[in-house]
Amino acid sequence: MKTVGSILYFVCASLVSLWCVTAFIVPEKPAFESRPKPERVSIIFAGDVMMHTPQIAKAKRDNGYDFNSCFRYVKPLFERADFTVANLETTLTDNPPYSGYPSFRSPAQLAQALATTGVDVAVTANNHSLDTGAKGVRSTIDILEQYGVKSTGTFRDSLDYKARNPLWLNKKGLKIALLAYTYGTNGVPVPNNVMVNILDTVQIKRDIVACREAGADCTVAFLHWGVEYSHRASREQKAIAKCLHSAGCQVVVGSHPHVVQGVEVSKREVTIYSLGNFVSNQRMRGSDGGIIAQLDIENSADGCQFWVDIIPVWVRHRDYTVLPASAVDTIPLSWDERAAYDLFMSDCKKYFNLF
């Protein structure tokens, strides 16, 4: 019995000892931990939204104006982006008369169509900002807000300036500051009771510093600049872009030439010299379309990184429909329209090394 008892004692003691050792084993920490992949924020930039007289006439309906059909093929692109920004190169009003060049005055329904298409922000600083005076500045901002479209570049007064300069775009933990400026207003003095951001590098650098101090992860400057109908960025444009990048502005986007110009992209800086026309009645070579630039931004501990996709868009003038390449093969084009489209796309291939 003593021998059996000894054996049982030894077995029980061994089991207790094994349980104790097992209970206090701490698993080793993995050699590395997987980190969540940084999220990207996408911003689409569209070029000049112009409203010449034939465009307004084409949109006339018995109960007002309808511009929605012009943008139906780009709507899916806009809706997939986190933000879509377009250059609104006209003033808006609720009441006729309406007019095109040289003094743009467009129906309020244009803002409704842009909002329905997915435009989140309209940049309003351009050479046509004062086409209908201080009243036009205010009505344009009011109408855009009425349809849920934010704007920056022109302001009702100094309080409005402080509220929307810069315009903050926040998404997925990324804080983006959008600034907008124009080289001028076609010689029209800015009335004392409204404000238009004029392209002054000294002031822009102050604004860039203020954005950084306010916690901006990324600063975008949208500039109305350059030489009309020139596909080549001027020395002045390149000097200004270099100046702003040096001051801490990572992204510079341009409009005004009405034709596309080149793009310079690195992981840390982006310059899009001219987006060209988004929609217009202009028909000379190169002005019958433009590009949509999709900017993807990824934030990390050592700053933002950037990727840019270029999407050419061409305007079918019989109904002012904006057509990306993905839509052209699904709709009818006349022989003349197909030739104009092919020429535009051939030029884009040359300027952007596409396809």
N, C-alpha and C positions, 0 to 999 in steps of 0.2 A: 504493500500500500504506500509505503514511503517513497518507493521508486516511481510509482504512478503519480503520486502527488507532486513529486519533484518535476516530472515531465510536464504536467499540467501547468504548474507555476511558471516554468520556463517559456511554454508556448504563449500563455496570457501576457507575460511580461514583454515578450517580443512583439506581440500585436499592439500593445499599448505604446511601446516605443516607436513602432512604425507609424502609428496614427499621429503621434506627437510630431514626428519629423515631417510627415506629409502636411499636417495642418499649418505648419509655419514656413513652408517653402514659398518664396516670393518669386513670381515669374520674372524672367529677365526682360528688361525694356528693349523693344525692337531697336536695331541699329539705326533706323531712320523712320520718320513718321510721314505719311502721305499728307500733303497740304492741298486744300481746295484750289482748283485752277482759277486764276483771276478772271472775273467777268469782264466782257467787253461791252462798251457802249457804242452804238452806231448812230452817226449823224449823217443825213443826206443833205447836200447842198445843191439847190437848183438855181439856174441862172435868172436872167431878166424876164420878169413877168410884165409884158407890155400889152397895151390895149389900143391899137390903132382903130380908126373909125370903121373900116370894114369888119373888124372883129366884133365891135359893139353891134353893128347892124346885123351880123350873122346870128348873134345871140338873142335878138329881139323876139319876144313871144307876146301873145295877146295879154298876158297878165304880168309882164315884166321882162326880165332877162334871165337866161339860163346858160351858164358856161360849163356845166358839169361834164358834158360829153367831150369837151376838149381834153380832159385829163383822165379819162376812164382807163387808159392803158398803162398809165404810170401809178395809178392808185395802189395796186398791190405792192409796188416797190416802196412807196412812201409809208404804207401801213406796217411794213416789216421793220422799219427803222425805229429807234427809240425817239429820235427827233428829226424833223424835216424843216429846213430853213430855205427860204426863197427870197430873192431880191424883188420887191414890189416897186416897179418903176412907173407908177401912176398914182394919182390921188383918187380917193373914193368919196362918193357923195350919195345921199339918198334921193336926190332930186335932179332931174334934167335941167339944163341941157348937158349932154355928154360930148366929149371931144377926144380926138387923138392928138398926134403930133401937130404942132410943137408944144401944146399945152394940154397935158393928159388929165382927163377928168372922167372917171369910170363909174359904172353903177355899183352899188353896194353888193349886189348879188355875186360879184367877182370874189369877194371875201368869203361868201358862203360856199362857193364852189371850191376854193382853195382849202377851206376847213374840211369839207366833205372828202376831199382827195387825200387829206392827211397832212397838210402843211400845218406845222405847229408854231412857226415863227416867221414873220415877215420883216425883212430888213428894209427900212424906209429912208435911209440916208443915201440919196443919189442926186444927180443934177436936175431931176424933175420934182424934188421934194416940195418946192415952193410954186409949182405951176398954178395953184389956185390960192396962193397966199396963206396967211396964218389960219384962216378958216379951213382951208384944205388940209393943213397939217393936223388940226384937231379932229376934223371929221374922219380922216383916214384912220387915226388911232382909235377913235370911238367905235367905228364900224368894225374894225378888226377885232377889238375886244368883245363886241356884241356877238361875234361868231366864234369866240374862243381862240382866236389867233393872237399870240403874243407878238410884240414888236419892239424894236429898238433902233436908234439912229436919229429919230426926230421926237420932240417932246413938247407937251402942252405948255409947260412952265418949268421953273427951277425945281419945284418939288417933284414933278413927274420925272425930271432928269435924274434926280437922286434915286428915285425908285426903280428906274429901268436902265441905268447906265452904271455898271454892265447889266445885262439880262442874265440871270442865273438859271442854268439848266442842271438839275440834279437828278441823277439816276444811278442805281446800283452802287451807292456809296461814292460815286464820282461827282465832284463839284466843278462844273464848267462855267466859265465867264465868257459871255459873248458881247463883243464891242463892235460898233459899226460907224463908219465915217465916209464922207464924200469929198472929192477934190474941190467941189464948188456947187453952185445952184444956178448955173446958166446966167450969171451976172445979177441975179435978183438978190438984193440985200435981205438978210434974215431979220424979220420984224422983231422988235424988242420983247414982244409978249409970247414968243415961242422960241424953241431952240432946235438947231440942226448941228449935228456933230461934223465939224469940218476937219479934213485930213491935215493935222498939224503934228509932226512927229514928236515935238516936245511934250504936247499935251497927251498924246497917245502913250508915251513912255510913262508919264505920271499915272495914267489910268491902269497900265499894266502892273506897275508897282502896287497900286491900291488893290488890284485884284489878288495879287499874291499875298498881300498882308491880310486880306479878308478870307484867305484859306482856299483860293482856287487851286485845284489840281491841274487844270488845263485852261489856258486863255486862248480864245479865238478872236482874231480881228478880221472883220469883213470890210473890205475896202472897195470903194467906187473910184476907179483910177484908170490910168493907161490911155492909149491912143485908140480911138474908134477905128474899127475894121482892120486893125493890125494884128496878125497872128503872132507877132514877136513881142515879148515883154520888153519894155523900154529899160534903159539904164536907170531911170528914176525909179521905176517899179522895183527893180532888183536891189537898188540901194535902200529903198524904204523897207522892203522885206527883210533884208539883212539887219537893218537898224532895229526893227521890232523883234526879230528873233534874238538878237543880242540882249535886248531889254527883258527877255523872259517870256515873250509870246510864242508859244509853240506852233500855232496854226494861223496862217494868213490865207484868206480866200478873197478872190477878186471878181469884180464885175465892171461893166461899162463898155468894153470894146465891141460888144455885140457879136464877136466871133471868139472861138476858143483860143486860148494860149496854153503854153506848156505847164507841166506840173513837176515839182521837185519834192521828192519824198525820201526821208531817212527815218530810222526808228524813233528819232527824237524831235524832228521838225518837219512841217509840211507847208509848201507854198503852192497854191493853185492860182495861177496868175489871172485867168479869166475863164468863167464858166460858159460864156456865150449866151445866146438867147434861149430861154426856156419856151416861151410862146410869144409870137409877134406876127406882124404882116410883112416883115422884111424878107426880101427874096434874093438879094445879091448873094453871090457865092460865099458860103461860110456863115452867113447871117440867118439862114433858114433853119437853124437848129443850134444845139449846144451840147453840154454834157451834164449829167447828174454825177456828182462825186460822192461816193459813200466812204466816209471816214470812220474807221473802227479804232477805238481808244481803249487801251488796257493799262490800268494803273498798277504800279508795283512799288516796292520800298524805295527803289532808286529812280522813281519818276514814271511819267506816261510813255507808252510806246504807241506807234501809229501804223495803220495799214490803210491804203486807199485803193478803191476800185472805181474805174471810170466807165460810165454807161452813156454812150452817145444817144441823143434824142433828136428827132427830126420832125418838123411841123408840116403836116399835109394841109395846104392852104385853102383847099376848097371848103373845109369845115373847121380848120385850125385845131386839128387833132394832134396831140403830142405823141409821137410814136417811138418807143425804144425798139431796138433791133428785134427783140423777142416777139414783137407784135406784128411786124411788117409782113411776114409770110402768111399771116392769118387773115389779112384784109385785102380788098381789091385796090390796086393802084393803076392809074393810067400809064401809058408808055412814058409820057413826059414826067410824071411823078416818080416813076421807078428810076428814070435817068437822073433826076435831081437827087433822089435819095442815095443812089449808088455813088454819085460824085461826093456828096457830103460824107458818107461813110469812108470812102477812099481817103479823103483828106484827114479824117479823124485817125485812121490807121497810121498815117504818116506822122501826125503830131504826137500820138500817144503810144505808138508801137503796139497797137491792139491786134487781136486775132492772130 
